[in-house]
Amino acid sequence: MIMAKGCHVFLAQISATKEDDKPEGKQVKDVPIVQDFPKVFPENLPGLPPARPVEFPINLIPAVAPVAQAPYLLAPFDMKELSEQLQEFSDKGFIRPSSSPWETPVLFVKKKDGSFRMCIDYRESNKLTVKNHYPLPRIDDLFDQLQGSSIYSKIDLRSGYHQVRMREQDISKTAFRTRYGHYEFHVMPFGLTNAPAVFMDLINRVCKPYLDKFMIFIIDDILNYSKLVIRLCSRVHHTFHVSSLKKCYSDKSLVMPLEEVHISDTLQFVEETVEIREREIKRLKRNQIPLVKVRWNSRQGPEFTWEREDSFKKKYPHLFTNRTSSSTTKS
């Protein structure tokens, strides 16, 4: 797919964005190429993630006491949301009842789609945690890696943190108390100080064969890029990174929301000059303007155009290197 820089897309066909093209109306089977990866786009996380080399540890400063805080006062709407999310997390196996001495309060953070994410206020616990100094990538290095690229696909994992298991001996340190009970996490929750570093370590291991070849990432946001100019959009499935990405994401059970497939109608087709076919002089009252007839390799524009020779020669000098005296001069 050839998309304008800045578009957020992932393995979608080129199509105009319409009012009726809403995420809730999208199904995996309706999206070409995406339909080849049904396990990557489940409606929800199916349950506990598989065992992986990376688990989330909580290493404490020596000789510290467990943190025990009372639950926060929540509005009626938040209480309803809390009850529903606790039930959902319990059904998926993300949390279990706890008898841990650790007790941390719950709060809610509004997401960009209007829904609410249940977060645990681990600020006091984080003060007692040994920090993981996993290096974050430098932004300027990432931009350097993207130089010259023309195709981008941005991927946002679904509930990325919940796709990482807790280390068994540290599960009790994630305990939180609510009006509806005392629970602890089997998976990495939001709010822990080392969560970004551990998640980046996981993504780095999973996607290592592709890093800096056609992929960069920061935490759970992954950007695939290509410096290839694809002539025919119908060949994207065979020429882009689909086969490699299938192994990278599907085999490792990292899943993504289908609603993160954004389709845009702001396209930019790359035009390539092929050759100069003719030359003529456009005569005005007081001067003459040399023109050249240029043949283009273009998907949208005309095959031939007349361009000013002087400006065109500066931009595409290689087209004039092998010109012979057989070029036709018109007057």
NUKE-259847 format. One record per residue (C-alpha): residue number from 1; residue in one letter; x, y, z. Coordinates in steps of 0.1 Angstrom, whole numbers, plus 5000, padded with zeros to 4 digits. Example, Ala and Ser with C-alpha at 12.3 -4.5 7.8 and 13.67 -1.06 7.14 Angstrom:
REM NUKE-259847
<num = 1 | residuo = A | c1 = 5123 | c2 = 4955 | c3 = 5078>
<num = 2 | residuo = S | c1 = 5137 | c2 = 4989 | c3 = 5071>
REM end
This chain:
REM NUKE-259847
<num = 1 | residuo = M | c1 = 5000 | c2 = 5000 | c3 = 5000>
<num = 2 | residuo = I | c1 = 5013 | c2 = 5034 | c3 = 4992>
<num = 3 | residuo = M | c1 = 5002 | c2 = 5059 | c3 = 5018>
<num = 4 | residuo = A | c1 = 5009 | c2 = 5095 | c3 = 5026>
<num = 5 | residuo = K | c1 = 5034 | c2 = 5100 | c3 = 5053>
<num = 6 | residuo = G | c1 = 5018 | c2 = 5103 | c3 = 5087>
<num = 7 | residuo = C | c1 = 4988 | c2 = 5080 | c3 = 5079>
<num = 8 | residuo = H | c1 = 4982 | c2 = 5053 | c3 = 5105>
<num = 9 | residuo = V | c1 = 4976 | c2 = 5021 | c3 = 5086>
<num = 10 | residuo = F | c1 = 4982 | c2 = 4984 | c3 = 5089>
<num = 11 | residuo = L | c1 = 4978 | c2 = 4959 | c3 = 5061>
<num = 12 | residuo = A | c1 = 4946 | c2 = 4975 | c3 = 5047>
<num = 13 | residuo = Q | c1 = 4934 | c2 = 4980 | c3 = 5011>
<num = 14 | residuo = I | c1 = 4934 | c2 = 5015 | c3 = 4997>
<num = 15 | residuo = S | c1 = 4900 | c2 = 5030 | c3 = 5002>
<num = 16 | residuo = A | c1 = 4884 | c2 = 5063 | c3 = 5010>
<num = 17 | residuo = T | c1 = 4875 | c2 = 5069 | c3 = 5046>
<num = 18 | residuo = K | c1 = 4837 | c2 = 5072 | c3 = 5049>
<num = 19 | residuo = E | c1 = 4814 | c2 = 5080 | c3 = 5077>
<num = 20 | residuo = D | c1 = 4801 | c2 = 5045 | c3 = 5076>
<num = 21 | residuo = D | c1 = 4836 | c2 = 5030 | c3 = 5077>
<num = 22 | residuo = K | c1 = 4836 | c2 = 5027 | c3 = 5115>
<num = 23 | residuo = P | c1 = 4856 | c2 = 5003 | c3 = 5135>
<num = 24 | residuo = E | c1 = 4825 | c2 = 4987 | c3 = 5150>
<num = 25 | residuo = G | c1 = 4814 | c2 = 4978 | c3 = 5115>
<num = 26 | residuo = K | c1 = 4847 | c2 = 4963 | c3 = 5105>
<num = 27 | residuo = Q | c1 = 4853 | c2 = 4925 | c3 = 5104>
<num = 28 | residuo = V | c1 = 4885 | c2 = 4908 | c3 = 5098>
<num = 29 | residuo = K | c1 = 4870 | c2 = 4888 | c3 = 5069>
<num = 30 | residuo = D | c1 = 4861 | c2 = 4921 | c3 = 5051>
<num = 31 | residuo = V | c1 = 4896 | c2 = 4935 | c3 = 5049>
<num = 32 | residuo = P | c1 = 4919 | c2 = 4921 | c3 = 5022>
<num = 33 | residuo = I | c1 = 4953 | c2 = 4909 | c3 = 5035>
<num = 34 | residuo = V | c1 = 4942 | c2 = 4914 | c3 = 5071>
<num = 35 | residuo = Q | c1 = 4918 | c2 = 4885 | c3 = 5066>
<num = 36 | residuo = D | c1 = 4949 | c2 = 4863 | c3 = 5063>
<num = 37 | residuo = F | c1 = 4958 | c2 = 4870 | c3 = 5099>
<num = 38 | residuo = P | c1 = 4926 | c2 = 4862 | c3 = 5119>
<num = 39 | residuo = K | c1 = 4946 | c2 = 4852 | c3 = 5150>
<num = 40 | residuo = V | c1 = 4964 | c2 = 4886 | c3 = 5151>
<num = 41 | residuo = F | c1 = 4931 | c2 = 4905 | c3 = 5152>
<num = 42 | residuo = P | c1 = 4908 | c2 = 4889 | c3 = 5179>
<num = 43 | residuo = E | c1 = 4880 | c2 = 4910 | c3 = 5192>
<num = 44 | residuo = N | c1 = 4895 | c2 = 4907 | c3 = 5227>
<num = 45 | residuo = L | c1 = 4925 | c2 = 4891 | c3 = 5243>
<num = 46 | residuo = P | c1 = 4916 | c2 = 4854 | c3 = 5246>
<num = 47 | residuo = G | c1 = 4931 | c2 = 4849 | c3 = 5280>
<num = 48 | residuo = L | c1 = 4965 | c2 = 4846 | c3 = 5297>
<num = 49 | residuo = P | c1 = 4994 | c2 = 4851 | c3 = 5273>
<num = 50 | residuo = P | c1 = 5017 | c2 = 4821 | c3 = 5266>
<num = 51 | residuo = A | c1 = 5049 | c2 = 4817 | c3 = 5286>
<num = 52 | residuo = R | c1 = 5077 | c2 = 4838 | c3 = 5271>
<num = 53 | residuo = P | c1 = 5113 | c2 = 4844 | c3 = 5279>
<num = 54 | residuo = V | c1 = 5104 | c2 = 4878 | c3 = 5293>
<num = 55 | residuo = E | c1 = 5083 | c2 = 4880 | c3 = 5325>
<num = 56 | residuo = F | c1 = 5077 | c2 = 4911 | c3 = 5346>
<num = 57 | residuo = P | c1 = 5097 | c2 = 4911 | c3 = 5378>
<num = 58 | residuo = I | c1 = 5094 | c2 = 4935 | c3 = 5408>
<num = 59 | residuo = N | c1 = 5127 | c2 = 4937 | c3 = 5425>
<num = 60 | residuo = L | c1 = 5125 | c2 = 4957 | c3 = 5457>
<num = 61 | residuo = I | c1 = 5150 | c2 = 4977 | c3 = 5477>
<num = 62 | residuo = P | c1 = 5162 | c2 = 4955 | c3 = 5506>
<num = 63 | residuo = A | c1 = 5143 | c2 = 4956 | c3 = 5539>
<num = 64 | residuo = V | c1 = 5112 | c2 = 4974 | c3 = 5528>
<num = 65 | residuo = A | c1 = 5077 | c2 = 4969 | c3 = 5542>
<num = 66 | residuo = P | c1 = 5047 | c2 = 4962 | c3 = 5520>
<num = 67 | residuo = V | c1 = 5026 | c2 = 4992 | c3 = 5509>
<num = 68 | residuo = A | c1 = 4990 | c2 = 4992 | c3 = 5523>
<num = 69 | residuo = Q | c1 = 4966 | c2 = 5020 | c3 = 5513>
<num = 70 | residuo = A | c1 = 4929 | c2 = 5023 | c3 = 5516>
<num = 71 | residuo = P | c1 = 4908 | c2 = 5024 | c3 = 5484>
<num = 72 | residuo = Y | c1 = 4900 | c2 = 5057 | c3 = 5468>
<num = 73 | residuo = L | c1 = 4865 | c2 = 5071 | c3 = 5468>
<num = 74 | residuo = L | c1 = 4850 | c2 = 5066 | c3 = 5433>
<num = 75 | residuo = A | c1 = 4820 | c2 = 5081 | c3 = 5416>
<num = 76 | residuo = P | c1 = 4790 | c2 = 5059 | c3 = 5409>
<num = 77 | residuo = F | c1 = 4799 | c2 = 5056 | c3 = 5372>
<num = 78 | residuo = D | c1 = 4835 | c2 = 5046 | c3 = 5382>
<num = 79 | residuo = M | c1 = 4821 | c2 = 5020 | c3 = 5406>
<num = 80 | residuo = K | c1 = 4800 | c2 = 5004 | c3 = 5378>
<num = 81 | residuo = E | c1 = 4831 | c2 = 5005 | c3 = 5355>
<num = 82 | residuo = L | c1 = 4852 | c2 = 4989 | c3 = 5382>
<num = 83 | residuo = S | c1 = 4827 | c2 = 4961 | c3 = 5387>
<num = 84 | residuo = E | c1 = 4826 | c2 = 4953 | c3 = 5350>
<num = 85 | residuo = Q | c1 = 4863 | c2 = 4954 | c3 = 5345>
<num = 86 | residuo = L | c1 = 4870 | c2 = 4933 | c3 = 5376>
<num = 87 | residuo = Q | c1 = 4846 | c2 = 4907 | c3 = 5362>
<num = 88 | residuo = E | c1 = 4862 | c2 = 4908 | c3 = 5327>
<num = 89 | residuo = F | c1 = 4897 | c2 = 4905 | c3 = 5341>
<num = 90 | residuo = S | c1 = 4887 | c2 = 4876 | c3 = 5364>
<num = 91 | residuo = D | c1 = 4870 | c2 = 4858 | c3 = 5335>
<num = 92 | residuo = K | c1 = 4902 | c2 = 4861 | c3 = 5314>
<num = 93 | residuo = G | c1 = 4925 | c2 = 4850 | c3 = 5342>
<num = 94 | residuo = F | c1 = 4943 | c2 = 4883 | c3 = 5344>
<num = 95 | residuo = I | c1 = 4935 | c2 = 4887 | c3 = 5381>
<num = 96 | residuo = R | c1 = 4928 | c2 = 4864 | c3 = 5410>
<num = 97 | residuo = P | c1 = 4917 | c2 = 4869 | c3 = 5447>
<num = 98 | residuo = S | c1 = 4946 | c2 = 4879 | c3 = 5469>
<num = 99 | residuo = S | c1 = 4956 | c2 = 4875 | c3 = 5505>
<num = 100 | residuo = S | c1 = 4988 | c2 = 4896 | c3 = 5500>
<num = 101 | residuo = P | c1 = 4998 | c2 = 4922 | c3 = 5526>
<num = 102 | residuo = W | c1 = 5002 | c2 = 4947 | c3 = 5497>
<num = 103 | residuo = E | c1 = 4971 | c2 = 4969 | c3 = 5492>
<num = 104 | residuo = T | c1 = 4971 | c2 = 4996 | c3 = 5465>
<num = 105 | residuo = P | c1 = 4941 | c2 = 5017 | c3 = 5454>
<num = 106 | residuo = V | c1 = 4924 | c2 = 5018 | c3 = 5420>
<num = 107 | residuo = L | c1 = 4918 | c2 = 5048 | c3 = 5397>
<num = 108 | residuo = F | c1 = 4905 | c2 = 5052 | c3 = 5361>
<num = 109 | residuo = V | c1 = 4921 | c2 = 5070 | c3 = 5331>
<num = 110 | residuo = K | c1 = 4901 | c2 = 5080 | c3 = 5301>
<num = 111 | residuo = K | c1 = 4914 | c2 = 5066 | c3 = 5268>
<num = 112 | residuo = K | c1 = 4913 | c2 = 5084 | c3 = 5234>
<num = 113 | residuo = D | c1 = 4883 | c2 = 5063 | c3 = 5223>
<num = 114 | residuo = G | c1 = 4863 | c2 = 5075 | c3 = 5253>
<num = 115 | residuo = S | c1 = 4865 | c2 = 5043 | c3 = 5273>
<num = 116 | residuo = F | c1 = 4882 | c2 = 5040 | c3 = 5307>
<num = 117 | residuo = R | c1 = 4913 | c2 = 5021 | c3 = 5316>
<num = 118 | residuo = M | c1 = 4915 | c2 = 5007 | c3 = 5351>
<num = 119 | residuo = C | c1 = 4949 | c2 = 5016 | c3 = 5366>
<num = 120 | residuo = I | c1 = 4964 | c2 = 5008 | c3 = 5399>
<num = 121 | residuo = D | c1 = 4981 | c2 = 5037 | c3 = 5418>
<num = 122 | residuo = Y | c1 = 5015 | c2 = 5020 | c3 = 5423>
<num = 123 | residuo = R | c1 = 5033 | c2 = 5053 | c3 = 5431>
<num = 124 | residuo = E | c1 = 5042 | c2 = 5043 | c3 = 5466>
<num = 125 | residuo = S | c1 = 5053 | c2 = 5008 | c3 = 5455>
<num = 126 | residuo = N | c1 = 5073 | c2 = 5023 | c3 = 5427>
<num = 127 | residuo = K | c1 = 5094 | c2 = 5042 | c3 = 5452>
<num = 128 | residuo = L | c1 = 5105 | c2 = 5009 | c3 = 5467>
<num = 129 | residuo = T | c1 = 5113 | c2 = 4993 | c3 = 5434>
<num = 130 | residuo = V | c1 = 5148 | c2 = 4989 | c3 = 5419>
<num = 131 | residuo = K | c1 = 5146 | c2 = 5007 | c3 = 5385>
<num = 132 | residuo = N | c1 = 5152 | c2 = 4989 | c3 = 5352>
<num = 133 | residuo = H | c1 = 5174 | c2 = 5011 | c3 = 5330>
<num = 134 | residuo = Y | c1 = 5166 | c2 = 4994 | c3 = 5297>
<num = 135 | residuo = P | c1 = 5176 | c2 = 5020 | c3 = 5271>
<num = 136 | residuo = L | c1 = 5149 | c2 = 5038 | c3 = 5252>
<num = 137 | residuo = P | c1 = 5157 | c2 = 5045 | c3 = 5215>
<num = 138 | residuo = R | c1 = 5168 | c2 = 5080 | c3 = 5206>
<num = 139 | residuo = I | c1 = 5142 | c2 = 5098 | c3 = 5185>
<num = 140 | residuo = D | c1 = 5167 | c2 = 5114 | c3 = 5162>
<num = 141 | residuo = D | c1 = 5182 | c2 = 5079 | c3 = 5155>
<num = 142 | residuo = L | c1 = 5147 | c2 = 5066 | c3 = 5146>
<num = 143 | residuo = F | c1 = 5141 | c2 = 5095 | c3 = 5122>
<num = 144 | residuo = D | c1 = 5175 | c2 = 5088 | c3 = 5106>
<num = 145 | residuo = Q | c1 = 5164 | c2 = 5052 | c3 = 5101>
<num = 146 | residuo = L | c1 = 5133 | c2 = 5064 | c3 = 5082>
<num = 147 | residuo = Q | c1 = 5151 | c2 = 5086 | c3 = 5057>
<num = 148 | residuo = G | c1 = 5141 | c2 = 5078 | c3 = 5022>
<num = 149 | residuo = S | c1 = 5111 | c2 = 5056 | c3 = 5031>
<num = 150 | residuo = S | c1 = 5078 | c2 = 5060 | c3 = 5013>
<num = 151 | residuo = I | c1 = 5056 | c2 = 5033 | c3 = 5028>
<num = 152 | residuo = Y | c1 = 5046 | c2 = 5032 | c3 = 5064>
<num = 153 | residuo = S | c1 = 5023 | c2 = 5010 | c3 = 5085>
<num = 154 | residuo = K | c1 = 5018 | c2 = 5018 | c3 = 5122>
<num = 155 | residuo = I | c1 = 5008 | c2 = 4991 | c3 = 5146>
<num = 156 | residuo = D | c1 = 4994 | c2 = 4995 | c3 = 5181>
<num = 157 | residuo = L | c1 = 4991 | c2 = 4963 | c3 = 5201>
<num = 158 | residuo = R | c1 = 4959 | c2 = 4955 | c3 = 5219>
<num = 159 | residuo = S | c1 = 4963 | c2 = 4959 | c3 = 5256>
<num = 160 | residuo = G | c1 = 5000 | c2 = 4953 | c3 = 5252>
<num = 161 | residuo = Y | c1 = 5009 | c2 = 4952 | c3 = 5288>
<num = 162 | residuo = H | c1 = 4984 | c2 = 4925 | c3 = 5295>
<num = 163 | residuo = Q | c1 = 5003 | c2 = 4903 | c3 = 5270>
<num = 164 | residuo = V | c1 = 5032 | c2 = 4899 | c3 = 5295>
<num = 165 | residuo = R | c1 = 5030 | c2 = 4875 | c3 = 5324>
<num = 166 | residuo = M | c1 = 5041 | c2 = 4885 | c3 = 5359>
<num = 167 | residuo = R | c1 = 5069 | c2 = 4866 | c3 = 5375>
<num = 168 | residuo = E | c1 = 5053 | c2 = 4841 | c3 = 5398>
<num = 169 | residuo = Q | c1 = 5070 | c2 = 4852 | c3 = 5430>
<num = 170 | residuo = D | c1 = 5061 | c2 = 4888 | c3 = 5424>
<num = 171 | residuo = I | c1 = 5024 | c2 = 4884 | c3 = 5418>
<num = 172 | residuo = S | c1 = 5016 | c2 = 4893 | c3 = 5454>
<num = 173 | residuo = K | c1 = 5033 | c2 = 4927 | c3 = 5450>
<num = 174 | residuo = T | c1 = 5007 | c2 = 4937 | c3 = 5425>
<num = 175 | residuo = A | c1 = 4978 | c2 = 4934 | c3 = 5449>
<num = 176 | residuo = F | c1 = 4951 | c2 = 4961 | c3 = 5450>
<num = 177 | residuo = R | c1 = 4920 | c2 = 4966 | c3 = 5471>
<num = 178 | residuo = T | c1 = 4886 | c2 = 4976 | c3 = 5460>
<num = 179 | residuo = R | c1 = 4851 | c2 = 4977 | c3 = 5475>
<num = 180 | residuo = Y | c1 = 4845 | c2 = 4944 | c3 = 5457>
<num = 181 | residuo = G | c1 = 4875 | c2 = 4926 | c3 = 5470>
<num = 182 | residuo = H | c1 = 4913 | c2 = 4922 | c3 = 5472>
<num = 183 | residuo = Y | c1 = 4930 | c2 = 4910 | c3 = 5439>
<num = 184 | residuo = E | c1 = 4964 | c2 = 4905 | c3 = 5424>
<num = 185 | residuo = F | c1 = 4976 | c2 = 4904 | c3 = 5388>
<num = 186 | residuo = H | c1 = 4988 | c2 = 4874 | c3 = 5367>
<num = 187 | residuo = V | c1 = 4997 | c2 = 4898 | c3 = 5339>
<num = 188 | residuo = M | c1 = 5016 | c2 = 4931 | c3 = 5339>
<num = 189 | residuo = P | c1 = 4993 | c2 = 4959 | c3 = 5350>
<num = 190 | residuo = F | c1 = 4994 | c2 = 4996 | c3 = 5341>
<num = 191 | residuo = G | c1 = 5012 | c2 = 5019 | c3 = 5365>
<num = 192 | residuo = L | c1 = 5043 | c2 = 4999 | c3 = 5375>
<num = 193 | residuo = T | c1 = 5076 | c2 = 5018 | c3 = 5371>
<num = 194 | residuo = N | c1 = 5095 | c2 = 4993 | c3 = 5350>
<num = 195 | residuo = A | c1 = 5066 | c2 = 4983 | c3 = 5327>
<num = 196 | residuo = P | c1 = 5078 | c2 = 5002 | c3 = 5296>
<num = 197 | residuo = A | c1 = 5113 | c2 = 4989 | c3 = 5299>
<num = 198 | residuo = V | c1 = 5102 | c2 = 4952 | c3 = 5302>
<num = 199 | residuo = F | c1 = 5077 | c2 = 4955 | c3 = 5274>
<num = 200 | residuo = M | c1 = 5103 | c2 = 4970 | c3 = 5251>
<num = 201 | residuo = D | c1 = 5126 | c2 = 4941 | c3 = 5260>
<num = 202 | residuo = L | c1 = 5099 | c2 = 4917 | c3 = 5249>
<num = 203 | residuo = I | c1 = 5092 | c2 = 4934 | c3 = 5216>
<num = 204 | residuo = N | c1 = 5130 | c2 = 4937 | c3 = 5209>
<num = 205 | residuo = R | c1 = 5134 | c2 = 4899 | c3 = 5213>
<num = 206 | residuo = V | c1 = 5103 | c2 = 4891 | c3 = 5193>
<num = 207 | residuo = C | c1 = 5110 | c2 = 4914 | c3 = 5164>
<num = 208 | residuo = K | c1 = 5148 | c2 = 4914 | c3 = 5165>
<num = 209 | residuo = P | c1 = 5153 | c2 = 4899 | c3 = 5130>
<num = 210 | residuo = Y | c1 = 5134 | c2 = 4928 | c3 = 5115>
<num = 211 | residuo = L | c1 = 5147 | c2 = 4958 | c3 = 5136>
<num = 212 | residuo = D | c1 = 5163 | c2 = 4985 | c3 = 5115>
<num = 213 | residuo = K | c1 = 5156 | c2 = 4965 | c3 = 5083>
<num = 214 | residuo = F | c1 = 5119 | c2 = 4976 | c3 = 5080>
<num = 215 | residuo = M | c1 = 5108 | c2 = 4981 | c3 = 5116>
<num = 216 | residuo = I | c1 = 5113 | c2 = 5004 | c3 = 5146>
<num = 217 | residuo = F | c1 = 5093 | c2 = 5007 | c3 = 5178>
<num = 218 | residuo = I | c1 = 5088 | c2 = 5026 | c3 = 5210>
<num = 219 | residuo = I | c1 = 5071 | c2 = 5005 | c3 = 5238>
<num = 220 | residuo = D | c1 = 5039 | c2 = 4990 | c3 = 5222>
<num = 221 | residuo = D | c1 = 5039 | c2 = 5013 | c3 = 5191>
<num = 222 | residuo = I | c1 = 5055 | c2 = 4996 | c3 = 5161>
<num = 223 | residuo = L | c1 = 5063 | c2 = 5013 | c3 = 5128>
<num = 224 | residuo = N | c1 = 5070 | c2 = 4993 | c3 = 5097>
<num = 225 | residuo = Y | c1 = 5086 | c2 = 5012 | c3 = 5067>
<num = 226 | residuo = S | c1 = 5098 | c2 = 5005 | c3 = 5032>
<num = 227 | residuo = K | c1 = 5121 | c2 = 5023 | c3 = 5008>
<num = 228 | residuo = L | c1 = 5108 | c2 = 5003 | c3 = 4979>
<num = 229 | residuo = V | c1 = 5085 | c2 = 5020 | c3 = 4953>
<num = 230 | residuo = I | c1 = 5058 | c2 = 4995 | c3 = 4946>
<num = 231 | residuo = R | c1 = 5044 | c2 = 4999 | c3 = 4911>
<num = 232 | residuo = L | c1 = 5012 | c2 = 4980 | c3 = 4914>
<num = 233 | residuo = C | c1 = 4991 | c2 = 4982 | c3 = 4945>
<num = 234 | residuo = S | c1 = 4978 | c2 = 4947 | c3 = 4938>
<num = 235 | residuo = R | c1 = 5013 | c2 = 4933 | c3 = 4944>
<num = 236 | residuo = V | c1 = 5017 | c2 = 4947 | c3 = 4979>
<num = 237 | residuo = H | c1 = 5007 | c2 = 4914 | c3 = 4994>
<num = 238 | residuo = H | c1 = 5037 | c2 = 4898 | c3 = 4977>
<num = 239 | residuo = T | c1 = 5063 | c2 = 4925 | c3 = 4979>
<num = 240 | residuo = F | c1 = 5057 | c2 = 4942 | c3 = 5013>
<num = 241 | residuo = H | c1 = 5066 | c2 = 4927 | c3 = 5047>
<num = 242 | residuo = V | c1 = 5035 | c2 = 4906 | c3 = 5052>
<num = 243 | residuo = S | c1 = 5051 | c2 = 4872 | c3 = 5053>
<num = 244 | residuo = S | c1 = 5077 | c2 = 4883 | c3 = 5078>
<num = 245 | residuo = L | c1 = 5053 | c2 = 4902 | c3 = 5100>
<num = 246 | residuo = K | c1 = 5030 | c2 = 4871 | c3 = 5102>
<num = 247 | residuo = K | c1 = 5058 | c2 = 4852 | c3 = 5119>
<num = 248 | residuo = C | c1 = 5068 | c2 = 4882 | c3 = 5140>
<num = 249 | residuo = Y | c1 = 5033 | c2 = 4889 | c3 = 5154>
<num = 250 | residuo = S | c1 = 5012 | c2 = 4858 | c3 = 5149>
<num = 251 | residuo = D | c1 = 5036 | c2 = 4831 | c3 = 5160>
<num = 252 | residuo = K | c1 = 5044 | c2 = 4850 | c3 = 5192>
<num = 253 | residuo = S | c1 = 5008 | c2 = 4856 | c3 = 5201>
<num = 254 | residuo = L | c1 = 5010 | c2 = 4893 | c3 = 5201>
<num = 255 | residuo = V | c1 = 4976 | c2 = 4906 | c3 = 5191>
<num = 256 | residuo = M | c1 = 4962 | c2 = 4938 | c3 = 5177>
<num = 257 | residuo = P | c1 = 4928 | c2 = 4955 | c3 = 5176>
<num = 258 | residuo = L | c1 = 4911 | c2 = 4956 | c3 = 5142>
<num = 259 | residuo = E | c1 = 4900 | c2 = 4992 | c3 = 5150>
<num = 260 | residuo = E | c1 = 4937 | c2 = 5002 | c3 = 5148>
<num = 261 | residuo = V | c1 = 4935 | c2 = 4996 | c3 = 5110>
<num = 262 | residuo = H | c1 = 4930 | c2 = 5031 | c3 = 5098>
<num = 263 | residuo = I | c1 = 4922 | c2 = 5037 | c3 = 5061>
<num = 264 | residuo = S | c1 = 4929 | c2 = 5070 | c3 = 5046>
<num = 265 | residuo = D | c1 = 4920 | c2 = 5086 | c3 = 5012>
<num = 266 | residuo = T | c1 = 4950 | c2 = 5110 | c3 = 5013>
<num = 267 | residuo = L | c1 = 4973 | c2 = 5091 | c3 = 4990>
<num = 268 | residuo = Q | c1 = 5005 | c2 = 5102 | c3 = 4973>
<num = 269 | residuo = F | c1 = 5016 | c2 = 5082 | c3 = 4943>
<num = 270 | residuo = V | c1 = 5053 | c2 = 5084 | c3 = 4936>
<num = 271 | residuo = E | c1 = 5060 | c2 = 5095 | c3 = 4901>
<num = 272 | residuo = E | c1 = 5093 | c2 = 5085 | c3 = 4884>
<num = 273 | residuo = T | c1 = 5108 | c2 = 5101 | c3 = 4853>
<num = 274 | residuo = V | c1 = 5117 | c2 = 5075 | c3 = 4826>
<num = 275 | residuo = E | c1 = 5131 | c2 = 5095 | c3 = 4797>
<num = 276 | residuo = I | c1 = 5131 | c2 = 5127 | c3 = 4777>
<num = 277 | residuo = R | c1 = 5114 | c2 = 5121 | c3 = 4743>
<num = 278 | residuo = E | c1 = 5115 | c2 = 5154 | c3 = 4725>
<num = 279 | residuo = R | c1 = 5127 | c2 = 5190 | c3 = 4728>
<num = 280 | residuo = E | c1 = 5112 | c2 = 5222 | c3 = 4715>
<num = 281 | residuo = I | c1 = 5115 | c2 = 5260 | c3 = 4718>
<num = 282 | residuo = K | c1 = 5085 | c2 = 5280 | c3 = 4730>
<num = 283 | residuo = R | c1 = 5088 | c2 = 5314 | c3 = 4714>
<num = 284 | residuo = L | c1 = 5075 | c2 = 5344 | c3 = 4733>
<num = 285 | residuo = K | c1 = 5076 | c2 = 5381 | c3 = 4723>
<num = 286 | residuo = R | c1 = 5110 | c2 = 5388 | c3 = 4738>
<num = 287 | residuo = N | c1 = 5126 | c2 = 5355 | c3 = 4747>
<num = 288 | residuo = Q | c1 = 5125 | c2 = 5318 | c3 = 4741>
<num = 289 | residuo = I | c1 = 5119 | c2 = 5290 | c3 = 4766>
<num = 290 | residuo = P | c1 = 5134 | c2 = 5255 | c3 = 4759>
<num = 291 | residuo = L | c1 = 5110 | c2 = 5227 | c3 = 4767>
<num = 292 | residuo = V | c1 = 5114 | c2 = 5190 | c3 = 4769>
<num = 293 | residuo = K | c1 = 5088 | c2 = 5163 | c3 = 4766>
<num = 294 | residuo = V | c1 = 5091 | c2 = 5139 | c3 = 4795>
<num = 295 | residuo = R | c1 = 5077 | c2 = 5104 | c3 = 4798>
<num = 296 | residuo = W | c1 = 5066 | c2 = 5094 | c3 = 4834>
<num = 297 | residuo = N | c1 = 5061 | c2 = 5062 | c3 = 4852>
<num = 298 | residuo = S | c1 = 5029 | c2 = 5073 | c3 = 4870>
<num = 299 | residuo = R | c1 = 4998 | c2 = 5055 | c3 = 4884>
<num = 300 | residuo = Q | c1 = 4976 | c2 = 5086 | c3 = 4883>
<num = 301 | residuo = G | c1 = 4991 | c2 = 5114 | c3 = 4863>
<num = 302 | residuo = P | c1 = 4996 | c2 = 5117 | c3 = 4825>
<num = 303 | residuo = E | c1 = 5022 | c2 = 5096 | c3 = 4808>
<num = 304 | residuo = F | c1 = 5038 | c2 = 5126 | c3 = 4790>
<num = 305 | residuo = T | c1 = 5042 | c2 = 5162 | c3 = 4801>
<num = 306 | residuo = W | c1 = 5061 | c2 = 5193 | c3 = 4787>
<num = 307 | residuo = E | c1 = 5086 | c2 = 5208 | c3 = 4813>
<num = 308 | residuo = R | c1 = 5110 | c2 = 5237 | c3 = 4813>
<num = 309 | residuo = E | c1 = 5144 | c2 = 5223 | c3 = 4803>
<num = 310 | residuo = D | c1 = 5165 | c2 = 5245 | c3 = 4826>
<num = 311 | residuo = S | c1 = 5147 | c2 = 5237 | c3 = 4858>
<num = 312 | residuo = F | c1 = 5142 | c2 = 5201 | c3 = 4848>
<num = 313 | residuo = K | c1 = 5178 | c2 = 5196 | c3 = 4840>
<num = 314 | residuo = K | c1 = 5188 | c2 = 5208 | c3 = 4875>
<num = 315 | residuo = K | c1 = 5164 | c2 = 5183 | c3 = 4891>
<num = 316 | residuo = Y | c1 = 5171 | c2 = 5153 | c3 = 4869>
<num = 317 | residuo = P | c1 = 5206 | c2 = 5158 | c3 = 4854>
<num = 318 | residuo = H | c1 = 5210 | c2 = 5121 | c3 = 4847>
<num = 319 | residuo = L | c1 = 5182 | c2 = 5122 | c3 = 4820>
<num = 320 | residuo = F | c1 = 5204 | c2 = 5146 | c3 = 4800>
<num = 321 | residuo = T | c1 = 5236 | c2 = 5127 | c3 = 4802>
<num = 322 | residuo = N | c1 = 5229 | c2 = 5102 | c3 = 4774>
<num = 323 | residuo = R | c1 = 5209 | c2 = 5124 | c3 = 4752>
<num = 324 | residuo = T | c1 = 5220 | c2 = 5122 | c3 = 4716>
<num = 325 | residuo = S | c1 = 5218 | c2 = 5147 | c3 = 4688>
<num = 326 | residuo = S | c1 = 5189 | c2 = 5128 | c3 = 4673>
<num = 327 | residuo = S | c1 = 5165 | c2 = 5146 | c3 = 4696>
<num = 328 | residuo = T | c1 = 5139 | c2 = 5165 | c3 = 4676>
<num = 329 | residuo = T | c1 = 5140 | c2 = 5203 | c3 = 4678>
<num = 330 | residuo = K | c1 = 5108 | c2 = 5221 | c3 = 4671>
<num = 331 | residuo = S | c1 = 5104 | c2 = 5258 | c3 = 4664>
REM end
